[in-house]
Structure formats: C-alpha cells, structure tokens
C-alpha cells in the first residue's frame, strides 16, 4: 500500500497497532495455551492452512491476470485518499499467518518464559521495534516505487508469493493429516 502512495502515517500506525495487539495477545499466554491443548493447536493450525491458502490463491490470481492498475504505477499518479484501502491493510495485518507466527507464537513464547517483572519491558521493546520496522518498511516502499513499475515484475512477485504460501499451506496440511493417522 505504501507503493500505491497511501497515507504513510496511517500505514505505519495501523501496521504497528496491529502488531502491538498481536504481541499483547501472545504475551497474555495464547502460545502457552496452544502448547497445553493439542486440539486447540490442531484447530489453530488448520485455520492457518486456510488463511495461507486464501492468500496464496489471491496471489496466484493476481499473477495470472493483467492488472491495469500496475501499468499506471510508473506514471505520475496522485496519492490515494487517506480512507482508501483500510480494510485491505487491516486484513493484511491481522490475517497474516506470518504476523501471528512471529508475534503471538514466537514473541509470546519467549515473553512467557521470562520472569514476570521483565515481561512489560520486553513487550514495550517488541512494540517499539515493530513500530520502527513499519516506519522503515513504508519509507523504503515509497522509495522503491520507481523500481517496481513493471507489471511483469509484479506478476512474477505474485507468482512467487503464491508458490510460497500454497507450498507452506500444503506442507502444514500434510503434517496435520499424517499426525491424524
């Protein structure tokens, strides 16, 4: 969305707040809960497979179609209005399986293993690091805009994303199916 010149401050705020929410959820012990309940972990993994498959099929669809919007990115286009694309941004932030893995499971597990008095500082540090990451990501994407004006490049990137997401979804699903035997 930063490449489409969406409102940069809004992109950083929504991305960082979404990550902060997921970090707090992880620190509240969701990862520990999943460790203790194999059936809940199983359901969470199948939800992850579905979300990765959905994103993978969307990327594959984008790779296979000729998107007119991509062709106009090289031209001088006005910035998108501030309210444009928020639903997609929230979806990309909160339904991203990698974000859940990084924030809820990995950071949550690390944070849960820390002494209770260290957890607030760890959480604050993770939230601040996330805000810095989103700031750099938006800034870098806006600068990279001149390099990604080719529809062919975007179709290749979408194809790579589709391959990775669908491959990972198939890998996790296969592991789940084998564990059910």
Phi and psi restraints in degrees (value plus and minus 20) as a CYANA .aco file:
   2 UNK   PHI     -86.3   -46.3
   2 UNK   PSI     -52.1   -12.1
   3 UNK   PHI     -85.6   -45.6
   3 UNK   PSI     -49.8    -9.8
   4 UNK   PHI    -106.2   -66.2
   4 UNK   PSI     -11.1    28.9
   5 UNK   PHI      40.5    80.5
   5 UNK   PSI      22.6    62.6
   6 UNK   PHI     -88.1   -48.1
   6 UNK   PSI     148.5   188.5
   7 UNK   PHI     -80.2   -40.2
   7 UNK   PSI      89.4   129.4
   8 UNK   PHI     -81.8   -41.8
   8 UNK   PSI     -61.4   -21.4
   9 UNK   PHI     -82.2   -42.2
   9 UNK   PSI     -62.4   -22.4
  10 UNK   PHI     -83.3   -43.3
  10 UNK   PSI     -59.3   -19.3
  11 UNK   PHI     -82.2   -42.2
  11 UNK   PSI     -64.6   -24.6
  12 UNK   PHI     -84.6   -44.6
  12 UNK   PSI     -64.9   -24.9
  13 UNK   PHI     -83.6   -43.6
  13 UNK   PSI     -68.3   -28.3
  14 UNK   PHI     -84.4   -44.4
  14 UNK   PSI     -64.1   -24.1
  15 UNK   PHI     -83.0   -43.0
  15 UNK   PSI     -66.8   -26.8
  16 UNK   PHI     -87.9   -47.9
  16 UNK   PSI     -60.7   -20.7
  17 UNK   PHI     -87.9   -47.9
  17 UNK   PSI     -56.9   -16.9
  18 UNK   PHI     -83.1   -43.1
  18 UNK   PSI     -65.2   -25.2
  19 UNK   PHI     -83.6   -43.6
  19 UNK   PSI     -61.0   -21.0
  20 UNK   PHI     -80.0   -40.0
  20 UNK   PSI     -62.9   -22.9
  21 UNK   PHI     -80.0   -40.0
  21 UNK   PSI     -66.1   -26.1
  22 UNK   PHI     -87.0   -47.0
  22 UNK   PSI     -56.6   -16.6
  23 UNK   PHI     -83.4   -43.4
  23 UNK   PSI     -64.8   -24.8
  24 UNK   PHI     -84.4   -44.4
  24 UNK   PSI     -61.0   -21.0
  25 UNK   PHI     -79.0   -39.0
  25 UNK   PSI     -64.5   -24.5
  26 UNK   PHI     -83.4   -43.4
  26 UNK   PSI     -61.7   -21.7
  27 UNK   PHI     -89.8   -49.8
  27 UNK   PSI     -42.2    -2.2
  28 UNK   PHI     -97.6   -57.6
  28 UNK   PSI     -22.6    17.4
  29 UNK   PHI      85.3   125.3
  29 UNK   PSI      -4.0    36.0
  30 UNK   PHI     -82.0   -42.0
  30 UNK   PSI     -60.0   -20.0
  31 UNK   PHI     -84.3   -44.3
  31 UNK   PSI     -57.9   -17.9
  32 UNK   PHI     -85.9   -45.9
  32 UNK   PSI     -58.7   -18.7
  33 UNK   PHI     -82.8   -42.8
  33 UNK   PSI     -62.5   -22.5
  34 UNK   PHI     -86.4   -46.4
  34 UNK   PSI     -52.8   -12.8
  35 UNK   PHI     -86.2   -46.2
  35 UNK   PSI     -54.5   -14.5
  36 UNK   PHI    -103.0   -63.0
  36 UNK   PSI     -45.1    -5.1
  37 UNK   PHI    -136.9   -96.9
  37 UNK   PSI      86.6   126.6
  38 UNK   PHI     -87.5   -47.5
  38 UNK   PSI     -53.7   -13.7
  39 UNK   PHI     -90.0   -50.0
  39 UNK   PSI     -58.7   -18.7
  40 UNK   PHI     -87.2   -47.2
  40 UNK   PSI     -59.8   -19.8
  41 UNK   PHI     -83.6   -43.6
  41 UNK   PSI     -60.1   -20.1
  42 UNK   PHI     -81.7   -41.7
  42 UNK   PSI     -66.6   -26.6
  43 UNK   PHI     -82.4   -42.4
  43 UNK   PSI     -64.0   -24.0
  44 UNK   PHI     -81.4   -41.4
  44 UNK   PSI     -59.8   -19.8
  45 UNK   PHI     -86.6   -46.6
  45 UNK   PSI     -60.5   -20.5
  46 UNK   PHI     -86.4   -46.4
  46 UNK   PSI     -55.9   -15.9
  47 UNK   PHI     -82.6   -42.6
  47 UNK   PSI     -62.2   -22.2
  48 UNK   PHI     -80.6   -40.6
  48 UNK   PSI     -61.1   -21.1
  49 UNK   PHI     -81.3   -41.3
  49 UNK   PSI     -63.8   -23.8
  50 UNK   PHI     -84.5   -44.5
  50 UNK   PSI     -64.3   -24.3
  51 UNK   PHI     -85.3   -45.3
  51 UNK   PSI     -64.6   -24.6
  52 UNK   PHI     -83.2   -43.2
  52 UNK   PSI     -59.2   -19.2
  53 UNK   PHI     -84.4   -44.4
  53 UNK   PSI     -63.7   -23.7
  54 UNK   PHI     -80.0   -40.0
  54 UNK   PSI     -69.8   -29.8
  55 UNK   PHI     -83.8   -43.8
  55 UNK   PSI     -57.7   -17.7
  56 UNK   PHI     -84.3   -44.3
  56 UNK   PSI     -63.6   -23.6
  57 UNK   PHI     -87.7   -47.7
  57 UNK   PSI     -54.9   -14.9
  58 UNK   PHI     -83.8   -43.8
  58 UNK   PSI     -62.5   -22.5
  59 UNK   PHI     -86.2   -46.2
  59 UNK   PSI     -60.4   -20.4
  60 UNK   PHI     -83.4   -43.4
  60 UNK   PSI     -61.5   -21.5
  61 UNK   PHI     -81.3   -41.3
  61 UNK   PSI     -62.7   -22.7
  62 UNK   PHI     -85.3   -45.3
  62 UNK   PSI     -55.9   -15.9
  63 UNK   PHI     -88.7   -48.7
  63 UNK   PSI     -49.7    -9.7
  64 UNK   PHI    -110.9   -70.9
  64 UNK   PSI     -34.0     6.0
  65 UNK   PHI    -124.1   -84.1
  65 UNK   PSI     140.6   180.6
  66 UNK   PHI    -117.2   -77.2
  66 UNK   PSI      81.8   121.8
  67 UNK   PHI    -110.3   -70.3
  67 UNK   PSI      95.0   135.0
  68 UNK   PHI     -84.1   -44.1
  68 UNK   PSI     -49.3    -9.3
  69 UNK   PHI     -80.6   -40.6
  69 UNK   PSI     -57.4   -17.4
  70 UNK   PHI     -84.5   -44.5
  70 UNK   PSI     -53.3   -13.3
  71 UNK   PHI     -88.3   -48.3
  71 UNK   PSI     -43.9    -3.9
  72 UNK   PHI    -111.0   -71.0
  72 UNK   PSI     -25.5    14.5
  73 UNK   PHI     -86.7   -46.7
  73 UNK   PSI     -46.5    -6.5
  74 UNK   PHI     -94.5   -54.5
  74 UNK   PSI     -44.2    -4.2
  75 UNK   PHI    -100.9   -60.9
  75 UNK   PSI     142.7   182.7
  76 UNK   PHI     -94.0   -54.0
  76 UNK   PSI      86.8   126.8
  77 UNK   PHI    -135.1   -95.1
  77 UNK   PSI     126.2   166.2
  78 UNK   PHI     -88.8   -48.8
  78 UNK   PSI     133.2   173.2
  79 UNK   PHI     -83.1   -43.1
  79 UNK   PSI     125.1   165.1
  80 UNK   PHI     -87.7   -47.7
  80 UNK   PSI     130.0   170.0
  81 UNK   PHI     -80.6   -40.6
  81 UNK   PSI     136.5   176.5
  82 UNK   PHI     -80.0   -40.0
  82 UNK   PSI     -54.6   -14.6
  83 UNK   PHI    -106.1   -66.1
  83 UNK   PSI     -20.0    20.0
  84 UNK   PHI    -104.4   -64.4
  84 UNK   PSI     105.9   145.9
  85 UNK   PHI      71.1   111.1
  85 UNK   PSI      -9.9    30.1
  86 UNK   PHI     -86.4   -46.4
  86 UNK   PSI     -57.5   -17.5
  87 UNK   PHI     -81.9   -41.9
  87 UNK   PSI     -63.8   -23.8
  88 UNK   PHI     -84.8   -44.8
  88 UNK   PSI     -59.1   -19.1
  89 UNK   PHI     -85.3   -45.3
  89 UNK   PSI     -65.5   -25.5
  90 UNK   PHI     -83.8   -43.8
  90 UNK   PSI     -59.0   -19.0
  91 UNK   PHI     -83.3   -43.3
  91 UNK   PSI     -66.2   -26.2
  92 UNK   PHI     -85.1   -45.1
  92 UNK   PSI     -50.9   -10.9
  93 UNK   PHI    -101.1   -61.1
  93 UNK   PSI     -64.8   -24.8
  94 UNK   PHI    -116.0   -76.0
  94 UNK   PSI     -36.9     3.1
  95 UNK   PHI    -127.5   -87.5
  95 UNK   PSI      -6.5    33.5
  96 UNK   PHI    -103.4   -63.4
  96 UNK   PSI      94.2   134.2
  97 UNK   PHI     -81.5   -41.5
  97 UNK   PSI     -51.1   -11.1
  98 UNK   PHI     -88.7   -48.7
  98 UNK   PSI     -58.0   -18.0
  99 UNK   PHI     -82.6   -42.6
  99 UNK   PSI     -62.5   -22.5
 100 UNK   PHI     -84.3   -44.3
 100 UNK   PSI     -62.4   -22.4
 101 UNK   PHI     -82.0   -42.0
 101 UNK   PSI     -69.3   -29.3
 102 UNK   PHI     -86.0   -46.0
 102 UNK   PSI     -66.2   -26.2
 103 UNK   PHI    -107.2   -67.2
 103 UNK   PSI     -74.8   -34.8
 104 UNK   PHI     -94.2   -54.2
 104 UNK   PSI     -70.4   -30.4
 105 UNK   PHI    -101.9   -61.9
 105 UNK   PSI     -73.1   -33.1
 106 UNK   PHI     -93.2   -53.2
 106 UNK   PSI     -76.7   -36.7
 107 UNK   PHI     -83.4   -43.4
 107 UNK   PSI     -57.8   -17.8
 108 UNK   PHI     -82.9   -42.9
 108 UNK   PSI     -60.6   -20.6
 109 UNK   PHI     -87.7   -47.7
 109 UNK   PSI     -64.7   -24.7
 110 UNK   PHI     -82.5   -42.5
 110 UNK   PSI     -66.3   -26.3
 111 UNK   PHI     -84.0   -44.0
 111 UNK   PSI     -58.5   -18.5
 112 UNK   PHI     -87.4   -47.4
 112 UNK   PSI     -44.9    -4.9
 113 UNK   PHI    -101.5   -61.5
 113 UNK   PSI     -30.2     9.8
 114 UNK   PHI    -102.2   -62.2
 114 UNK   PSI     138.2   178.2
 115 UNK   PHI     -81.4   -41.4
 115 UNK   PSI     123.8   163.8
 116 UNK   PHI     -72.7   -32.7
 116 UNK   PSI     -55.2   -15.2
 117 UNK   PHI     -91.5   -51.5
 117 UNK   PSI     -38.6     1.4
 118 UNK   PHI    -111.8   -71.8
 118 UNK   PSI     -33.7     6.3
 119 UNK   PHI     -83.8   -43.8
 119 UNK   PSI     -61.8   -21.8
 120 UNK   PHI     -81.4   -41.4
 120 UNK   PSI     -61.6   -21.6
 121 UNK   PHI     -85.8   -45.8
 121 UNK   PSI     -60.4   -20.4
 122 UNK   PHI     -82.8   -42.8
 122 UNK   PSI     -64.3   -24.3
 123 UNK   PHI     -82.0   -42.0
 123 UNK   PSI     -67.2   -27.2
 124 UNK   PHI     -80.9   -40.9
 124 UNK   PSI     -63.5   -23.5
 125 UNK   PHI     -81.4   -41.4
 125 UNK   PSI     -62.0   -22.0
 126 UNK   PHI     -85.2   -45.2
 126 UNK   PSI     -60.6   -20.6
 127 UNK   PHI     -86.3   -46.3
 127 UNK   PSI     -63.2   -23.2
 128 UNK   PHI     -86.3   -46.3
 128 UNK   PSI     -59.6   -19.6
 129 UNK   PHI     -83.4   -43.4
 129 UNK   PSI     -58.4   -18.4
 130 UNK   PHI     -84.0   -44.0
 130 UNK   PSI     -63.8   -23.8
 131 UNK   PHI     -82.2   -42.2
 131 UNK   PSI     -60.7   -20.7
 132 UNK   PHI     -84.2   -44.2
 132 UNK   PSI     -61.7   -21.7
 133 UNK   PHI     -80.5   -40.5
 133 UNK   PSI     -68.2   -28.2
 134 UNK   PHI     -85.3   -45.3
 134 UNK   PSI     -55.0   -15.0
 135 UNK   PHI     -82.5   -42.5
 135 UNK   PSI     -67.1   -27.1
 136 UNK   PHI     -85.9   -45.9
 136 UNK   PSI     -58.2   -18.2
 137 UNK   PHI     -83.4   -43.4
 137 UNK   PSI     -67.0   -27.0
 138 UNK   PHI     -86.2   -46.2
 138 UNK   PSI     -65.2   -25.2
 139 UNK   PHI     -80.8   -40.8
 139 UNK   PSI     -65.7   -25.7
 140 UNK   PHI     -85.9   -45.9
 140 UNK   PSI     -59.2   -19.2
 141 UNK   PHI     -85.2   -45.2
 141 UNK   PSI     -59.6   -19.6
 142 UNK   PHI     -85.6   -45.6
 142 UNK   PSI     -54.2   -14.2
 143 UNK   PHI     -96.3   -56.3
 143 UNK   PSI     -51.0   -11.0
 144 UNK   PHI    -100.2   -60.2
 144 UNK   PSI     -27.7    12.3
 145 UNK   PHI     -73.6   -33.6
 145 UNK   PSI     -56.6   -16.6
 146 UNK   PHI     -88.0   -48.0
 146 UNK   PSI     -42.0    -2.0
 147 UNK   PHI    -110.2   -70.2
 147 UNK   PSI     -35.1     4.9
 148 UNK   PHI    -135.2   -95.2
 148 UNK   PSI      31.0    71.0
 149 UNK   PHI    -116.7   -76.7
 149 UNK   PSI     -23.4    16.6
 150 UNK   PHI    -109.3   -69.3
 150 UNK   PSI     102.5   142.5
 151 UNK   PHI     -79.7   -39.7
 151 UNK   PSI     -52.9   -12.9
 152 UNK   PHI     -83.9   -43.9
 152 UNK   PSI     -63.1   -23.1
 153 UNK   PHI     -80.1   -40.1
 153 UNK   PSI     -62.5   -22.5
 154 UNK   PHI     -86.4   -46.4
 154 UNK   PSI     -59.4   -19.4
 155 UNK   PHI     -85.4   -45.4
 155 UNK   PSI     -58.5   -18.5
 156 UNK   PHI     -85.7   -45.7
 156 UNK   PSI     -62.6   -22.6
 157 UNK   PHI     -83.3   -43.3
 157 UNK   PSI     -65.3   -25.3
 158 UNK   PHI     -81.0   -41.0
 158 UNK   PSI     -58.9   -18.9
 159 UNK   PHI     -83.6   -43.6
 159 UNK   PSI     -61.1   -21.1
 160 UNK   PHI     -85.2   -45.2
 160 UNK   PSI     -62.9   -22.9
 161 UNK   PHI     -81.8   -41.8
 161 UNK   PSI     -64.1   -24.1
 162 UNK   PHI     -81.2   -41.2
 162 UNK   PSI     -65.3   -25.3
 163 UNK   PHI     -79.2   -39.2
 163 UNK   PSI     -66.9   -26.9
 164 UNK   PHI     -85.9   -45.9
 164 UNK   PSI     -67.5   -27.5
 165 UNK   PHI     -86.5   -46.5
 165 UNK   PSI     -65.1   -25.1
 166 UNK   PHI     -89.0   -49.0
 166 UNK   PSI     -55.0   -15.0
 167 UNK   PHI     -85.1   -45.1
 167 UNK   PSI     -63.6   -23.6
 168 UNK   PHI     -86.7   -46.7
 168 UNK   PSI     -60.9   -20.9
 169 UNK   PHI     -81.6   -41.6
 169 UNK   PSI     -62.4   -22.4
 170 UNK   PHI     -85.5   -45.5
 170 UNK   PSI     -59.5   -19.5
 171 UNK   PHI     -82.4   -42.4
 171 UNK   PSI     -67.4   -27.4
 172 UNK   PHI     -86.2   -46.2
 172 UNK   PSI     -63.8   -23.8
 173 UNK   PHI     -82.0   -42.0
 173 UNK   PSI     -61.6   -21.6
 174 UNK   PHI     -81.5   -41.5
 174 UNK   PSI     -64.0   -24.0
 175 UNK   PHI     -81.5   -41.5
 175 UNK   PSI     -59.7   -19.7
 176 UNK   PHI     -86.8   -46.8
 176 UNK   PSI     -62.1   -22.1
 177 UNK   PHI     -84.9   -44.9
 177 UNK   PSI     -59.9   -19.9
 178 UNK   PHI     -86.6   -46.6
 178 UNK   PSI     -54.6   -14.6
 179 UNK   PHI     -91.9   -51.9
 179 UNK   PSI     -40.4    -0.4
 180 UNK   PHI     -99.5   -59.5
 180 UNK   PSI     -33.6     6.4
